[in-house]
Amino acid sequence: MICVNIVDARDLGVVLDSQLSLSSHVDEVCRAGFFHLRQLRPAIQSMSTAAARFTKNLPGLYNVPYLERIRKLKLERLDVRRL
């Protein structure tokens, strides 16, 4: 029988290394999270454009600057809402 050294193993979605440390699991979860955040960035930017366009098309707000439209509608700016 041949014994193989395994660096880390996955069981029920949790990655454990040979020291029973969760550091490899945390690294993998963070990597996946950052990947998904990067995938969302274009969608968030297009939402900003769409929201600005939408408020501009509301009756009586066509020639009003964006910040003034937001104030009149009692909304928060998109960059504040993202936090």
N, C-alpha and C positions, 0 to 999 in steps of 0.2 A: 504494500500500500504506500502511495506517495502522499506526503503531507505538503500542502501548499500554504504559503504564508499569504494571508489576505490582509490588505491594508485597511479597507473599510467595507462594510456590508450594509445593505438596505433591507429593512424589515418593516412592513406596514408604513412605508413612506418615510421612515426615519433612518438617517445615515449615521452609523456608529463606526468609529475607527477602532484599531486594536487596543487603544487605551481607554475604551468606553467613553470617549469624549464626544460631545455634540458639535465641536468646532467645524467639522466637515459638513454637517447638516446645516448649520447656521450659514456657512459660506454658500452652500448650494441654494438655500432659500433666498438669501440676499441677492445672489446673482440672478435668479429667476425674477425677483421683484423688480430689480433695476431694468431688466430686459423689458418687462411689461410696461414700466413707466416710460421708457424710451419709445415704445410702440404707441403710447397714448399721446405723446407730445403733439404730433401733427393734428390729431383730432381736437385737442384743447385749443390750439391756435386757430383752427377753422371755426370753432365755436365762438371765439372772440369776434371774428369777422362777421359771422352770421348774426350774433346778438347785436352788434353795432348796426348792421344793415336792417335788422328787424325793428329796432327802436327808431331808426330814421324814417321808416315807412309808416309809423303811427300818425294818425291825423294831427296836424298842427306842429309836428316836430321835424319836418323835412329839412329846414334850413337852420335848425338849432344845433350848436356844437354838442359833441358826444357827452361831455361831462355835465353840461346843462340839462340834457335829456335825462341822464341818469338821476340828477337831483330832482327834476320835476316828477319823475316816475317813482321817486323814493326807493331807488335800488342802490345796491353797492356796486362799485366798479368790479369788473371781472377779475382783475389781479388781486383784489382784496378777498373776493369770494373763493379764490383758488387756495388760499392759505387755510 
